[in-house]
Amino acid sequence: MTTKADFTEEEWAALRRAPLVAGMAITLADPGGPIEVFKETSAVLKDVLATGDGRGDLVAEVAGEVRELAQHRQSPLGDFKPRGADAGRQILDELARVRTILDAKATPEESEAFRAWLVECAQRAAEAAKEGGFMGFHAVRVSEGEQRMLEQLGSTLGVGATG
């Protein structure tokens, strides 16, 4: 079983922020207004905070630490703040780094479960707010931009994205 003790402080910080970074990718893929951002972020947090032992010990340990930070009103994102026109690329690079860390230090099963969890967090964000349309008419649950980002995340993390 892989635990926090198996990672450097920097590696653990990357794992801890990864579910929120995956959700952030969706928000940047098709930026909406503040309500959409709130819904997408809330969906990821809700998923992380509800995560139990069913996804493996490593996922549960990371989720537990994110829960603890949230209870103390601290951001698990730390100093990770993608900026500029290449913010999407910065996010994908960060998640590729997380995959490298997982593949190097976690068991194959733990790495796979963690990476699948990250894609599920992104999927929850994508489904949290309708996009496009006018006053809800002709809006879609997952926009084309969000679907493309889900596919990129799946490719980066080595997990089939859902749609």
N, C-alpha and C positions, 0 to 999 in steps of 0.2 A: 504494500500500500504506500502510495506516494503522499507525503504531507508537506506542509509549509516548510518544515525543517530541511527538505531536499532542495529548496530554491534559495537563491540569493535574495536579498531584500528588494533589489531592483526587478528581478524576475517575478517575485511574488506580487509586487505592485502592478506589473503588467497583466498578470493573470486576474488580479482583483478588479481591475478597471475594464477588462475585456468585454464583459456583457454589456456594459454601458457604451463602450466604444462601438460595438456591433450595432446597437440601437441608434447611435449617433450617425452611423453610416447611412441609415435609412432616412433620417431627418435631412441630411445634406443632399441625398440623392434627388429629393423632390421637396424643396423647402416650401412649407406652407406658412400660415400665420402662427401666432403665438398659441392658439388653441390646439392646432395640430401638433406643434412641438411638445406641448404639455401632455397631450394624449399619448404620443409615441414614447416619450420619456417615462411617463407613468406606467405604461404597459410593460416596459422592460423592468422597471423597479418592482412592479407587482410580481412579475415572473421570478425575479431573483429572490425577493423576500419570501415567496411561497415555496421555493425550491427546498426539497428535503433530501433524504438519503436515497431516494429511488434512482438517482442519476449517478451514483457512485460517490465514494468518500471525498475525492478531490473537489468535485463540483459542490458537494455539501459544505466542505470546509471553506471554500471561497465564498459561497453564498452566505454562510454564517458570518464571515468577517464583513461582508458588505452590509448585512443586516445590522451588525454592531456599529459600524461607521454611521449608518443612517440614523440609528437611535441616538447617537451623539452629535447628529447634524454635521457630520464631516463628509466631504465628497470623496468617493473612492477613485475619482479621476485623477486626483493629485495634481501634478503639474502638466498633465497631457492636455494640450489645447491646440488642436489642428487649426491652422489659419491659412487664409489666402485661397487663391484659385485652385491650388493642389491639395486642399484639405481632404478630399476623398482619397487621394493617393496616400496621404499621411496615415489615414485610418487603415487602409488596406495593408500598408507596410507594417503598422503596429500589430495588426492581427496576424500577418505572416510571421512576425517575430514571436508572437504568442505560440503559434503552431510549432515553430522551431524549438522553443523552450519546452513545450509539452512533449514533443517527439523525442527530445534528448533526455528528459528527466522522468517522465511519467511512464507507466506501463502502457502498452499499445491500447488496451481496453480503456484506461483512464483518459488517455489523449483523445481517443475517438469520442468518448462520452462528453468530454469537455467541449470539443470542437462542435459536436452536434448541438449541444446546449447553446453555444454562441449563435449558431444559425437560427435556432428556435427563438432566441431573444430578439434577433433582428426581424424574424417573421412576425412576432407579436407586435413589434413596433410598426411594421408595414401595415398590419391589419387594424391598428388602433384607431386610425382616423381616415375618413373617406377623403379622396383627393379629386380635385377638378369639379366640373359641373357648376351649377348656379343654385345656391340655396339648397343644396342636397340633391337636386335633380341631375341625373346623368353623371353623378359622381361614381367613382370606382373605389373598391376597398383597397386595392394595391395598384398604384400607378405603374406606368411603363418604366419610369425612372427607378422606382423602388424595386420592381421586378428585376431590372438589369443589375442593380446593386446586390440584391439577394443572390443572383447567379454569380456575381464577382466574389461575394463573400464565400459562397459555397466552394468555388474554385480555389480561392486563397486558403481556405481552411480544410480543403479536401473532403467536403461534405456535400451531398446532393441537396440543393435548396428546394424548398417546396414552393408551390405557386398557386 
